[in-house]
Amino acid sequence: AGMNAALQVQGRECWTPRRDEAYVGVLIDDLATMGTQEPYRMFTSRAEYRLLLREDNADLRLTAKGRELGLVDDVRWAAFNTKVEAIETERQRLRSQWIHPGHAAVEALNLKLKNPVSREHSLEELVRRPEVTYAELMKISDLGPGLEDPQAAEQVEIQIKYAGYIERQKDEI
């Protein structure tokens, strides 16, 4: 409300988040379109886009909008852009680095896998496996060290492991 009051004073258009942008967008849309006869309770199960509206990616979803609205200063914007670039660079590295059965790291890797490496795989394919975590993979020499920022590292793993589900949800929007 305060942000929109400031925007109105500046003669700028107010901002209301959409259902696919934030849980508060779900709340506003539900109250505006369905109304309520009792106190409104926000349940994440009501949000059809809950795979996109995770707490771990709130900065990735909303920082650019915050910058556009004048809420994100230069220091925070630079930190955000550094994180986004680190995530994308690491995802690209994982897509382009391949491991084959004769690779030096395979022995250590096979201890973590249900099915040993029998053909060439990208590191991204290995992270996609349920029994492998990004952090474990990066501990293996010749594969790491990976990202130092734990939030960026978590984001890399989540984006890889849930890529198919997230893409399907984005197609629904």
C-alpha positions, 0 to 999 in steps of 0.5 A, a space after each residue: 500500500 505504501 509503495 503504491 501511494 508513493 507511486 501515485 504521488 509520483 504520477 506513476 501506475 500502481 503495481 499489483 502482483 499477478 497470481 504467478 508473481 507472488 503469493 500476495 498476488 494470489 491473495 489479492 486476486 482471490 479477495 477481488 474475484 471470489 470475495 469471502 464470508 469469513 476471515 481469509 486464510 492464505 493456503 499455498 495449496 490455493 496457488 496454482 503456480 506454487 512451483 514458481 512461487 517458492 521462497 528460495 526464488 523470491 529474489 529472482 522473481 521480484 528484484 527486477 520489478 522492485 528495481 523498476 519501481 524504485 525499491 532496489 538500490 544500486 548495491 542490492 541491484 549489483 549483488 542480485 545481478 552477480 547472483 543471477 550471472 553466477 547461477 547462469 554461468 554455473 548452469 552453462 558449465 554443468 551443461 557443457 562439462 561431460 564425464 565418461 566411464 574412463 574419467 578420473 572422477 568416475 570411481 568416486 562418483 559411482 559410490 554415490 550412484 545407484 547405477 554406475 556411469 556406463 556412458 557419457 553424461 553431462 554434469 547437469 544430467 548427473 545433478 538431475 538424478 535423485 541420489 546426487 546433490 550438487 554439493 556432493 558432486 562438487 566435492 569430487 575432484 575434477 568436477 568442482 569446486 562449484 559455487 561458493 554462495 550457498 543460495 546460488 548453489 541451491 538455486 542451481 540444484 533446484 532449477 536443474 532437478 525441477 526443470 521439467 515441472 517448472 517448464 510445464 507450469 510456465 507453459 500454463 501461465 
